[in-house]
Structures are given as structure tokens and as C-alpha cells.
Amino acid sequence: MKKWIKILLELNKVRITVAVTLTTMAGYILAKGTVDVEMVMPVLGIFILACGSAALNHIQDRDKDVIMPRTSNRPIPSGDLSTTMALVIGLSEIIIGSALIYYGSGFLAMQLGILALIWYNGIYTPLKRKTAFAVIPGSVIGAIPPLVGWVAAGGSLLDPKAMVLGLFFFMWQVPHFWLLMLKYGEEYNKAGFPSITSKISKQQVKNSTFLWTVATAVSALMVAMSGLISLLIFKIMILVASIWLIAVFSKLLNPRTQNFNPFYYFMRINYFVLIMILVLSIEPLVN
């Protein structure tokens, strides 16, 4: 039983799918200003749908995963799970997740959920085999789940606030991914993926990561000033967190940095996004 739980947690990339779910919750709370029982079905639906998408991604990348040390122990390349069983699990989750979103929130919310699935498995996953810059269009995926929550709560996709919200969750994923490339770029090259580190120097990747991080901080400030956040204390929190993020990442511009650890910066930008999710989820409830 423990082995199956471990397999499912890995197959469904639960750490990522939980993060996706949190952004959906934030979008819902921002649009509705409260937490209610109607939030359960779309949020649970997006979680299960994201799990199904992750399972399909395991199937799509199984030939590459077996080559890279970081991914060789995943369920399919390790032999713990057959491709057929992974497909059955993934498709079942996609059907259940889509149904929950539809019955809980309607057709538009379900369409957005399916769009995220298509963008991840049908566009981004094949594209990353073709270009080292696939993460830029691929980051659109991150903007969709909070909009599912927004629409599920009755918000309009044409609302400028929704666009600002989506922009923030798009922006942060590029530096997040490029930091992974700085750590695992050689593995990706070995597996035959075109890696950003094989196209430009590591210092150029660091410089680009810093610029995208600044853009992420600016988009966070746009969130604070867009009307999504009303209380001054929370606006100040976003401002302070944004300044801190830029200050931390400014060290990437120094080519003489000793013992560079990409994971250090990877975790800092994750902390920043977690702070943003907490602010976006809590502020409407206390306002």
C-alpha cells in the first residue's frame, strides 16, 4: 500500500499539483471575497485534472526520464508502473477532474482547465524537445489555474484584474525554470533536450534570470496596485517582498560569485510566490 501511495504521489507530481490548486483557490477567493462550499468542486477538480496531466507527462517523457539521474527513478522508467496503467490512471483523473469543474463551476471554467491540459501536454511538452526557449510560451500554463478559480467564483475573464493576476503567475515560471536549468542543464543535454545552458553562457542565463525576476517583482507590484489588494498593510508586504527578491537575485549579476548554488535562488523565488499566494488568499477574507 505504501509503495502504491508513493507511486501515485510521484506520478501525479503532487508538490506541483498542490501549488496549482493553491493558485486556483487564490483566484476564487479574490473574485468572490470569501471561502464557501461552492469552492470545493472546482478546486478539487483542478487538482485531479492537474494530476491527470502530470501522469500523461510521465508517459510522454518516459524515454528521456530513463536517461537523466534526476528522473530515472520515476514510476515508469524504474519499472514500478506500466505505461498502460499510467495511461488508465491519467485519463481517469482527467475525466473526473473535468467533470468536477464542469458540475461545480460551468462550461467556461472546464474549458480553461482543458486548455491548461492541452497547453501543457499538447504544446509545451513536445515543444521543449525542439527549443531551449519552450518555457516562455509554456509558462502560459501557470496563468490558467488562478483564472479557473476566478471564473468559478463568477469573475469575468475580461476584467483587467484577472489579466494582471494571470500575468504574475506567468512571469515567475521563467526564472524558476531557468534556475533548474543552471542546476540540471547537463542532464537535459545528455537526454537530448535542448537546454538554455547549451545556447548561451551560464552568466548570460544568470543575467536573463535576474531580468525575468525583476519583471516578476514588477508584476507583483501591479497586482498590489490593480485593485486586487485593498489593505495598505498587504500592499506594503508585497512591496517589501519584491524589493527583497530583487536584492537577493541581484547577486546573479556578479560573475565572480563563488560556490554558486542555483537551488538557493530557486527556493527564494518559490518563497516569494508562496507569500503572494498567501496575501492574495488572506487579504480578501480580512478586508
ZADO-1210 file (C-alpha; in nm, 4 decimals, padded with zeros to 6 digits):
<atoms>
<atom x="00.0000" y="00.0000" z="00.0000" code="MET" pos="1"/>
<atom x="00.2798" y="00.2401" z="00.0927" code="LYS" pos="2"/>
<atom x="00.4530" y="00.1647" z="-00.2367" code="LYS" pos="3"/>
<atom x="00.1366" y="00.2477" z="-00.4348" code="TRP" pos="4"/>
<atom x="00.0893" y="00.5729" z="-00.2463" code="ILE" pos="5"/>
<atom x="00.4495" y="00.6661" z="-00.3250" code="LYS" pos="6"/>
<atom x="00.3989" y="00.5771" z="-00.6926" code="ILE" pos="7"/>
<atom x="00.0810" y="00.7858" z="-00.7181" code="LEU" pos="8"/>
<atom x="00.2394" y="01.0837" z="-00.5419" code="LEU" pos="9"/>
<atom x="00.5275" y="01.0755" z="-00.7902" code="GLU" pos="10"/>
<atom x="00.3120" y="01.0038" z="-01.0962" code="LEU" pos="11"/>
<atom x="00.0796" y="01.2916" z="-01.0114" code="ASN" pos="12"/>
<atom x="00.3649" y="01.5300" z="-00.9235" code="LYS" pos="13"/>
<atom x="00.1725" y="01.6194" z="-00.6114" code="VAL" pos="14"/>
<atom x="00.4012" y="01.9020" z="-00.4988" code="ARG" pos="15"/>
<atom x="00.3357" y="02.0803" z="-00.8284" code="ILE" pos="16"/>
<atom x="-00.0348" y="01.9968" z="-00.8457" code="THR" pos="17"/>
<atom x="-00.0890" y="02.1208" z="-00.4893" code="VAL" pos="18"/>
<atom x="00.0744" y="02.4511" z="-00.5890" code="ALA" pos="19"/>
<atom x="-00.1572" y="02.4685" z="-00.8914" code="VAL" pos="20"/>
<atom x="-00.4528" y="02.4094" z="-00.6595" code="THR" pos="21"/>
<atom x="-00.3439" y="02.6902" z="-00.4271" code="LEU" pos="22"/>
<atom x="-00.3379" y="02.9379" z="-00.7162" code="THR" pos="23"/>
<atom x="-00.6881" y="02.8263" z="-00.8137" code="THR" pos="24"/>
<atom x="-00.8036" y="02.8874" z="-00.4574" code="MET" pos="25"/>
<atom x="-00.6434" y="03.2327" z="-00.4611" code="ALA" pos="26"/>
<atom x="-00.8250" y="03.3221" z="-00.7841" code="GLY" pos="27"/>
<atom x="-01.1572" y="03.2077" z="-00.6389" code="TYR" pos="28"/>
<atom x="-01.1156" y="03.3988" z="-00.3127" code="ILE" pos="29"/>
<atom x="-01.0062" y="03.7161" z="-00.4934" code="LEU" pos="30"/>
<atom x="-01.3124" y="03.7111" z="-00.7186" code="ALA" pos="31"/>
<atom x="-01.5668" y="03.6190" z="-00.4512" code="LYS" pos="32"/>
<atom x="-01.4108" y="03.7668" z="-00.1382" code="GLY" pos="33"/>
<atom x="-01.4955" y="03.4644" z="00.0709" code="THR" pos="34"/>
<atom x="-01.4436" y="03.0917" z="00.1192" code="VAL" pos="35"/>
<atom x="-01.7557" y="02.8826" z="00.0726" code="ASP" pos="36"/>
<atom x="-01.8642" y="02.5294" z="-00.0042" code="VAL" pos="37"/>
<atom x="-01.9039" y="02.6137" z="-00.3747" code="GLU" pos="38"/>
<atom x="-01.5252" y="02.6415" z="-00.3971" code="MET" pos="39"/>
<atom x="-01.4727" y="02.2722" z="-00.3217" code="VAL" pos="40"/>
<atom x="-01.5675" y="02.1189" z="-00.6577" code="MET" pos="41"/>
<atom x="-01.3669" y="02.3475" z="-00.8902" code="PRO" pos="42"/>
<atom x="-01.0614" y="02.3405" z="-00.6630" code="VAL" pos="43"/>
<atom x="-01.0744" y="01.9618" z="-00.6218" code="LEU" pos="44"/>
<atom x="-01.1433" y="01.9310" z="-00.9926" code="GLY" pos="45"/>
<atom x="-00.8397" y="02.1337" z="-01.0953" code="ILE" pos="46"/>
<atom x="-00.6233" y="01.9289" z="-00.8572" code="PHE" pos="47"/>
<atom x="-00.7375" y="01.5973" z="-01.0052" code="ILE" pos="48"/>
<atom x="-00.7173" y="01.7322" z="-01.3617" code="LEU" pos="49"/>
<atom x="-00.3612" y="01.8549" z="-01.2971" code="ALA" pos="50"/>
<atom x="-00.2754" y="01.5109" z="-01.1581" code="CYS" pos="51"/>
<atom x="-00.4007" y="01.3535" z="-01.4808" code="GLY" pos="52"/>
<atom x="-00.1974" y="01.5980" z="-01.6864" code="SER" pos="53"/>
<atom x="00.1128" y="01.5122" z="-01.4823" code="ALA" pos="54"/>
<atom x="00.0538" y="01.1402" z="-01.5402" code="ALA" pos="55"/>
<atom x="00.0341" y="01.1968" z="-01.9161" code="LEU" pos="56"/>
<atom x="00.3561" y="01.3958" z="-01.8970" code="ASN" pos="57"/>
<atom x="00.5295" y="01.0961" z="-01.7368" code="HIS" pos="58"/>
<atom x="00.4217" y="00.8865" z="-02.0337" code="ILE" pos="59"/>
<atom x="00.5352" y="01.1488" z="-02.2856" code="GLN" pos="60"/>
<atom x="00.8777" y="01.1915" z="-02.1253" code="ASP" pos="61"/>
<atom x="00.9477" y="00.8297" z="-02.0304" code="ARG" pos="62"/>
<atom x="01.2190" y="00.7879" z="-02.2944" code="ASP" pos="63"/>
<atom x="01.4048" y="01.0945" z="-02.1629" code="LYS" pos="64"/>
<atom x="01.3384" y="01.0289" z="-01.7941" code="ASP" pos="65"/>
<atom x="01.5212" y="00.6959" z="-01.8045" code="VAL" pos="66"/>
<atom x="01.8407" y="00.8760" z="-01.9154" code="ILE" pos="67"/>
<atom x="01.8512" y="01.1524" z="-01.6531" code="MET" pos="68"/>
<atom x="01.9632" y="01.0617" z="-01.2977" code="PRO" pos="69"/>
<atom x="01.7137" y="01.3127" z="-01.1547" code="ARG" pos="70"/>
<atom x="01.4168" y="01.1356" z="-01.3157" code="THR" pos="71"/>
<atom x="01.5307" y="00.7769" z="-01.3688" code="SER" pos="72"/>
<atom x="01.3524" y="00.6615" z="-01.0521" code="ASN" pos="73"/>
<atom x="01.0139" y="00.7868" z="-01.1658" code="ARG" pos="74"/>
<atom x="00.7434" y="00.5165" z="-01.1773" code="PRO" pos="75"/>
<atom x="00.7586" y="00.4317" z="-01.5487" code="ILE" pos="76"/>
<atom x="01.1369" y="00.4323" z="-01.6172" code="PRO" pos="77"/>
<atom x="01.2001" y="00.2486" z="-01.2890" code="SER" pos="78"/>
<atom x="00.9545" y="-00.0252" z="-01.3900" code="GLY" pos="79"/>
<atom x="00.7262" y="00.0290" z="-01.0910" code="ASP" pos="80"/>
<atom x="00.4346" y="00.1199" z="-01.3186" code="LEU" pos="81"/>
<atom x="00.3491" y="00.0182" z="-01.6731" code="SER" pos="82"/>
<atom x="00.2768" y="00.2772" z="-01.9388" code="THR" pos="83"/>
<atom x="-00.0725" y="00.1294" z="-01.9834" code="THR" pos="84"/>
<atom x="-00.1565" y="00.1611" z="-01.6145" code="MET" pos="85"/>
<atom x="-00.0226" y="00.5178" z="-01.6073" code="ALA" pos="86"/>
<atom x="-00.2442" y="00.5998" z="-01.9067" code="LEU" pos="87"/>
<atom x="-00.5508" y="00.4499" z="-01.7369" code="VAL" pos="88"/>
<atom x="-00.4828" y="00.6495" z="-01.4206" code="ILE" pos="89"/>
<atom x="-00.4141" y="00.9712" z="-01.6118" code="GLY" pos="90"/>
<atom x="-00.7219" y="00.9530" z="-01.8355" code="LEU" pos="91"/>
<atom x="-00.9432" y="00.8637" z="-01.5378" code="SER" pos="92"/>
<atom x="-00.8168" y="01.1653" z="-01.3478" code="GLU" pos="93"/>
<atom x="-00.8679" y="01.3932" z="-01.6473" code="ILE" pos="94"/>
<atom x="-01.2297" y="01.2785" z="-01.6880" code="ILE" pos="95"/>
<atom x="-01.3086" y="01.3053" z="-01.3156" code="ILE" pos="96"/>
<atom x="-01.1343" y="01.6421" z="-01.2770" code="GLY" pos="97"/>
<atom x="-01.3070" y="01.7911" z="-01.5802" code="SER" pos="98"/>
<atom x="-01.6461" y="01.6670" z="-01.4612" code="ALA" pos="99"/>
<atom x="-01.5968" y="01.8185" z="-01.1157" code="LEU" pos="100"/>
<atom x="-01.5048" y="02.1561" z="-01.2644" code="ILE" pos="101"/>
<atom x="-01.7995" y="02.1454" z="-01.5027" code="TYR" pos="102"/>
<atom x="-02.0619" y="02.0499" z="-01.2451" code="TYR" pos="103"/>
<atom x="-01.9141" y="02.2801" z="-00.9849" code="GLY" pos="104"/>
<atom x="-01.8485" y="02.5884" z="-01.1971" code="SER" pos="105"/>
<atom x="-01.9783" y="02.5520" z="-01.5505" code="GLY" pos="106"/>
<atom x="-01.8512" y="02.5117" z="-01.9041" code="PHE" pos="107"/>
<atom x="-01.6115" y="02.8099" z="-01.9207" code="LEU" pos="108"/>
<atom x="-01.4181" y="02.7017" z="-01.6136" code="ALA" pos="109"/>
<atom x="-01.3930" y="02.3487" z="-01.7535" code="MET" pos="110"/>
<atom x="-01.2740" y="02.4881" z="-02.0878" code="GLN" pos="111"/>
<atom x="-00.9952" y="02.6737" z="-01.9108" code="LEU" pos="112"/>
<atom x="-00.8948" y="02.3578" z="-01.7253" code="GLY" pos="113"/>
<atom x="-00.8835" y="02.1619" z="-02.0513" code="ILE" pos="114"/>
<atom x="-00.6890" y="02.4473" z="-02.2115" code="LEU" pos="115"/>
<atom x="-00.4233" y="02.4126" z="-01.9408" code="ALA" pos="116"/>
<atom x="-00.4066" y="02.0383" z="-02.0117" code="LEU" pos="117"/>
<atom x="-00.3724" y="02.0918" z="-02.3870" code="ILE" pos="118"/>
<atom x="-00.1138" y="02.3654" z="-02.3413" code="TRP" pos="119"/>
<atom x="00.0986" y="02.1516" z="-02.1080" code="TYR" pos="120"/>
<atom x="00.0744" y="01.8122" z="-02.2760" code="ASN" pos="121"/>
<atom x="-00.0015" y="01.9130" z="-02.6327" code="GLY" pos="122"/>
<atom x="00.2126" y="02.2243" z="-02.6768" code="ILE" pos="123"/>
<atom x="00.4767" y="02.2709" z="-02.4072" code="TYR" pos="124"/>
<atom x="00.5857" y="01.9077" z="-02.3637" code="THR" pos="125"/>
<atom x="00.6531" y="01.8473" z="-02.7375" code="PRO" pos="126"/>
<atom x="00.7975" y="02.1987" z="-02.7779" code="LEU" pos="127"/>
<atom x="01.0629" y="02.1510" z="-02.5086" code="LYS" pos="128"/>
<atom x="01.2148" y="01.8797" z="-02.7299" code="ARG" pos="129"/>
<atom x="01.2502" y="02.1351" z="-03.0097" code="LYS" pos="130"/>
<atom x="01.3699" y="02.4554" z="-02.8452" code="THR" pos="131"/>
<atom x="01.5516" y="02.5650" z="-02.5310" code="ALA" pos="132"/>
<atom x="01.3085" y="02.8563" z="-02.5027" code="PHE" pos="133"/>
<atom x="00.9932" y="02.6432" z="-02.4739" code="ALA" pos="134"/>
<atom x="00.9438" y="02.7597" z="-02.1158" code="VAL" pos="135"/>
<atom x="00.8407" y="03.1090" z="-02.2299" code="ILE" pos="136"/>
<atom x="00.5230" y="03.0051" z="-02.4172" code="PRO" pos="137"/>
<atom x="00.4954" y="02.7128" z="-02.1761" code="GLY" pos="138"/>
<atom x="00.4583" y="02.9467" z="-01.8802" code="SER" pos="139"/>
<atom x="00.1099" y="03.0370" z="-02.0033" code="VAL" pos="140"/>
<atom x="00.0083" y="02.7173" z="-01.8207" code="ILE" pos="141"/>
<atom x="00.0742" y="02.8846" z="-01.4860" code="GLY" pos="142"/>
<atom x="-00.1620" y="03.1711" z="-01.5648" code="ALA" pos="143"/>
<atom x="-00.4633" y="02.9477" z="-01.6276" code="ILE" pos="144"/>
<atom x="-00.5422" y="02.7801" z="-01.2893" code="PRO" pos="145"/>
<atom x="-00.5952" y="03.1097" z="-01.0990" code="PRO" pos="146"/>
<atom x="-00.8277" y="03.2158" z="-01.3807" code="LEU" pos="147"/>
<atom x="-01.0222" y="02.8911" z="-01.3382" code="VAL" pos="148"/>
<atom x="-01.0777" y="02.9923" z="-00.9758" code="GLY" pos="149"/>
<atom x="-01.1639" y="03.3466" z="-01.0814" code="TRP" pos="150"/>
<atom x="-01.4265" y="03.2307" z="-01.3325" code="VAL" pos="151"/>
<atom x="-01.5594" y="02.9640" z="-01.0937" code="ALA" pos="152"/>
<atom x="-01.6342" y="03.2430" z="-00.8444" code="ALA" pos="153"/>
<atom x="-01.8240" y="03.4441" z="-01.1048" code="GLY" pos="154"/>
<atom x="-01.5445" y="03.6715" z="-01.2209" code="GLY" pos="155"/>
<atom x="-01.5068" y="03.7839" z="-01.5809" code="SER" pos="156"/>
<atom x="-01.2071" y="03.6881" z="-01.7941" code="LEU" pos="157"/>
<atom x="-01.2239" y="04.0363" z="-01.9485" code="LEU" pos="158"/>
<atom x="-01.1688" y="04.2023" z="-01.6103" code="ASP" pos="159"/>
<atom x="-00.8267" y="04.3775" z="-01.6139" code="PRO" pos="160"/>
<atom x="-00.7699" y="04.2451" z="-01.2620" code="LYS" pos="161"/>
<atom x="-00.7882" y="03.8897" z="-01.3938" code="ALA" pos="162"/>
<atom x="-00.5324" y="03.9746" z="-01.6625" code="MET" pos="163"/>
<atom x="-00.2921" y="04.1204" z="-01.4043" code="VAL" pos="164"/>
<atom x="-00.3363" y="03.8115" z="-01.1870" code="LEU" pos="165"/>
<atom x="-00.2615" y="03.5827" z="-01.4796" code="GLY" pos="166"/>
<atom x="00.0407" y="03.7926" z="-01.5778" code="LEU" pos="167"/>
<atom x="00.2038" y="03.7459" z="-01.2382" code="PHE" pos="168"/>
<atom x="00.1639" y="03.3682" z="-01.2423" code="PHE" pos="169"/>
<atom x="00.3022" y="03.3633" z="-01.5966" code="PHE" pos="170"/>
<atom x="00.6087" y="03.5729" z="-01.5194" code="MET" pos="171"/>
<atom x="00.7586" y="03.3872" z="-01.2279" code="TRP" pos="172"/>
<atom x="00.7811" y="03.0497" z="-01.4009" code="GLN" pos="173"/>
<atom x="01.0540" y="03.1502" z="-01.6458" code="VAL" pos="174"/>
<atom x="01.3238" y="03.2342" z="-01.3854" code="PRO" pos="175"/>
<atom x="01.2020" y="02.9388" z="-01.1795" code="HIS" pos="176"/>
<atom x="01.2696" y="02.7012" z="-01.4709" code="PHE" pos="177"/>
<atom x="01.5976" y="02.8578" z="-01.5815" code="TRP" pos="178"/>
<atom x="01.7356" y="02.8129" z="-01.2306" code="LEU" pos="179"/>
<atom x="01.6597" y="02.4424" z="-01.2693" code="LEU" pos="180"/>
<atom x="01.8483" y="02.4507" z="-01.5983" code="MET" pos="181"/>
<atom x="02.1503" y="02.6023" z="-01.4255" code="LEU" pos="182"/>
<atom x="02.1428" y="02.3077" z="-01.1857" code="LYS" pos="183"/>
<atom x="02.0426" y="02.0239" z="-01.4198" code="TYR" pos="184"/>
<atom x="02.1344" y="02.1572" z="-01.7644" code="GLY" pos="185"/>
<atom x="02.3941" y="01.8881" z="-01.8272" code="GLU" pos="186"/>
<atom x="02.1404" y="01.6146" z="-01.7549" code="GLU" pos="187"/>
<atom x="01.8968" y="01.7702" z="-02.0009" code="TYR" pos="188"/>
<atom x="02.1696" y="01.7866" z="-02.2655" code="ASN" pos="189"/>
<atom x="02.2563" y="01.4226" z="-02.2045" code="LYS" pos="190"/>
<atom x="01.8932" y="01.3251" z="-02.2518" code="ALA" pos="191"/>
<atom x="01.8743" y="01.5162" z="-02.5795" code="GLY" pos="192"/>
<atom x="01.6673" y="01.8111" z="-02.4595" code="PHE" pos="193"/>
<atom x="01.7833" y="02.1474" z="-02.5981" code="PRO" pos="194"/>
<atom x="01.8939" y="02.3282" z="-02.2822" code="SER" pos="195"/>
<atom x="01.9292" y="02.7047" z="-02.2414" code="ILE" pos="196"/>
<atom x="02.2759" y="02.6438" z="-02.0946" code="THR" pos="197"/>
<atom x="02.3850" y="02.4930" z="-02.4276" code="SER" pos="198"/>
<atom x="02.2710" y="02.8012" z="-02.6202" code="LYS" pos="199"/>
<atom x="02.4160" y="03.0831" z="-02.4104" code="ILE" pos="200"/>
<atom x="02.6737" y="03.1027" z="-02.1326" code="SER" pos="201"/>
<atom x="02.5808" y="03.0390" z="-01.7711" code="LYS" pos="202"/>
<atom x="02.6423" y="03.4044" z="-01.6887" code="GLN" pos="203"/>
<atom x="02.4039" y="03.5084" z="-01.9653" code="GLN" pos="204"/>
<atom x="02.1443" y="03.2694" z="-01.8209" code="VAL" pos="205"/>
<atom x="02.2001" y="03.4279" z="-01.4787" code="LYS" pos="206"/>
<atom x="02.1580" y="03.7763" z="-01.6252" code="ASN" pos="207"/>
<atom x="01.8391" y="03.6733" z="-01.8063" code="SER" pos="208"/>
<atom x="01.7072" y="03.5085" z="-01.4909" code="THR" pos="209"/>
<atom x="01.7653" y="03.8308" z="-01.2989" code="PHE" pos="210"/>
<atom x="01.5751" y="04.0355" z="-01.5599" code="LEU" pos="211"/>
<atom x="01.2804" y="03.7941" z="-01.5549" code="TRP" pos="212"/>
<atom x="01.2855" y="03.8053" z="-01.1751" code="THR" pos="213"/>
<atom x="01.2667" y="04.1856" z="-01.1835" code="VAL" pos="214"/>
<atom x="00.9714" y="04.1516" z="-01.4229" code="ALA" pos="215"/>
<atom x="00.8134" y="03.9079" z="-01.1750" code="THR" pos="216"/>
<atom x="00.8538" y="04.1601" z="-00.8930" code="ALA" pos="217"/>
<atom x="00.7071" y="04.4363" z="-01.1096" code="VAL" pos="218"/>
<atom x="00.4081" y="04.2180" z="-01.1962" code="SER" pos="219"/>
<atom x="00.3596" y="04.1565" z="-00.8215" code="ALA" pos="220"/>
<atom x="00.3503" y="04.5320" z="-00.7668" code="LEU" pos="221"/>
<atom x="00.0962" y="04.5565" z="-01.0484" code="MET" pos="222"/>
<atom x="-00.1173" y="04.3077" z="-00.8543" code="VAL" pos="223"/>
<atom x="-00.0876" y="04.5260" z="-00.5446" code="ALA" pos="224"/>
<atom x="-00.1941" y="04.8396" z="-00.7333" code="MET" pos="225"/>
<atom x="-00.4597" y="04.6863" z="-00.9608" code="SER" pos="226"/>
<atom x="-00.7371" y="04.6839" z="-00.7036" code="GLY" pos="227"/>
<atom x="-00.6991" y="04.3159" z="-00.6228" code="LEU" pos="228"/>
<atom x="-00.5445" y="04.4217" z="-00.2908" code="ILE" pos="229"/>
<atom x="-00.7100" y="04.6962" z="-00.0833" code="SER" pos="230"/>
<atom x="-00.5471" y="04.6978" z="00.2603" code="LEU" pos="231"/>
<atom x="-00.2305" y="04.9073" z="00.2863" code="LEU" pos="232"/>
<atom x="-00.0503" y="04.6584" z="00.5105" code="ILE" pos="233"/>
<atom x="-00.0717" y="04.3882" z="00.2441" code="PHE" pos="234"/>
<atom x="00.0435" y="04.6274" z="-00.0265" code="LYS" pos="235"/>
<atom x="00.3456" y="04.7099" z="00.1888" code="ILE" pos="236"/>
<atom x="00.4128" y="04.3376" z="00.2362" code="MET" pos="237"/>
<atom x="00.4202" y="04.2873" z="-00.1405" code="ILE" pos="238"/>
<atom x="00.6469" y="04.5910" z="-00.1843" code="LEU" pos="239"/>
<atom x="00.8922" y="04.4700" z="00.0807" code="VAL" pos="240"/>
<atom x="00.8900" y="04.1155" z="-00.0584" code="ALA" pos="241"/>
<atom x="00.9511" y="04.2472" z="-00.4113" code="SER" pos="242"/>
<atom x="01.2462" y="04.4617" z="-00.3014" code="ILE" pos="243"/>
<atom x="01.3883" y="04.1654" z="-00.1086" code="TRP" pos="244"/>
<atom x="01.3547" y="03.9393" z="-00.4144" code="LEU" pos="245"/>
<atom x="01.5355" y="04.1834" z="-00.6434" code="ILE" pos="246"/>
<atom x="01.8093" y="04.2378" z="-00.3850" code="ALA" pos="247"/>
<atom x="01.8676" y="03.8628" z="-00.3481" code="VAL" pos="248"/>
<atom x="01.8718" y="03.7980" z="-00.7213" code="PHE" pos="249"/>
<atom x="02.0966" y="04.0965" z="-00.7976" code="SER" pos="250"/>
<atom x="02.3853" y="03.8754" z="-00.6843" code="LYS" pos="251"/>
<atom x="02.3358" y="03.6773" z="-01.0052" code="LEU" pos="252"/>
<atom x="02.4871" y="03.9698" z="-01.1963" code="LEU" pos="253"/>
<atom x="02.8235" y="03.9202" z="-01.0279" code="ASN" pos="254"/>
<atom x="03.0330" y="03.6864" z="-01.2481" code="PRO" pos="255"/>
<atom x="03.2813" y="03.6363" z="-00.9633" code="ARG" pos="256"/>
<atom x="03.0297" y="03.4733" z="-00.7294" code="THR" pos="257"/>
<atom x="03.1929" y="03.1781" z="-00.5555" code="GLN" pos="258"/>
<atom x="03.0124" y="02.8462" z="-00.4935" code="ASN" pos="259"/>
<atom x="02.7040" y="02.9456" z="-00.6938" code="PHE" pos="260"/>
<atom x="02.4051" y="02.7365" z="-00.5867" code="ASN" pos="261"/>
<atom x="02.1018" y="02.7635" z="-00.8209" code="PRO" pos="262"/>
<atom x="01.8831" y="02.5840" z="-00.5677" code="PHE" pos="263"/>
<atom x="01.9293" y="02.8701" z="-00.3198" code="TYR" pos="264"/>
<atom x="01.7704" y="03.1133" z="-00.5670" code="TYR" pos="265"/>
<atom x="01.5164" y="02.8526" z="-00.6782" code="PHE" pos="266"/>
<atom x="01.3824" y="02.8291" z="-00.3237" code="MET" pos="267"/>
<atom x="01.3811" y="03.2097" z="-00.2750" code="ARG" pos="268"/>
<atom x="01.1579" y="03.2717" z="-00.5740" code="ILE" pos="269"/>
<atom x="00.9327" y="02.9894" z="-00.4525" code="ASN" pos="270"/>
<atom x="00.9115" y="03.1598" z="-00.1120" code="TYR" pos="271"/>
<atom x="00.8181" y="03.4843" z="-00.2842" code="PHE" pos="272"/>
<atom x="00.5371" y="03.3222" z="-00.4814" code="VAL" pos="273"/>
<atom x="00.4126" y="03.1482" z="-00.1666" code="LEU" pos="274"/>
<atom x="00.3990" y="03.4864" z="00.0077" code="ILE" pos="275"/>
<atom x="00.1990" y="03.6244" z="-00.2851" code="MET" pos="276"/>
<atom x="-00.0461" y="03.3320" z="-00.2781" code="ILE" pos="277"/>
<atom x="-00.0966" y="03.3778" z="00.0972" code="LEU" pos="278"/>
<atom x="-00.1524" y="03.7526" z="00.0592" code="VAL" pos="279"/>
<atom x="-00.3957" y="03.7036" z="-00.2298" code="LEU" pos="280"/>
<atom x="-00.5868" y="03.4397" z="-00.0330" code="SER" pos="281"/>
<atom x="-00.5947" y="03.6080" z="00.3070" code="ILE" pos="282"/>
<atom x="-00.6426" y="03.9779" z="00.2228" code="GLU" pos="283"/>
<atom x="-00.9974" y="03.9431" z="00.0785" code="PRO" pos="284"/>
<atom x="-01.1017" y="03.7484" z="00.3884" code="LEU" pos="285"/>
<atom x="-00.9863" y="04.0123" z="00.6375" code="VAL" pos="286"/>
<atom x="-01.0774" y="04.3176" z="00.4323" code="ASN" pos="287"/>
</atoms>
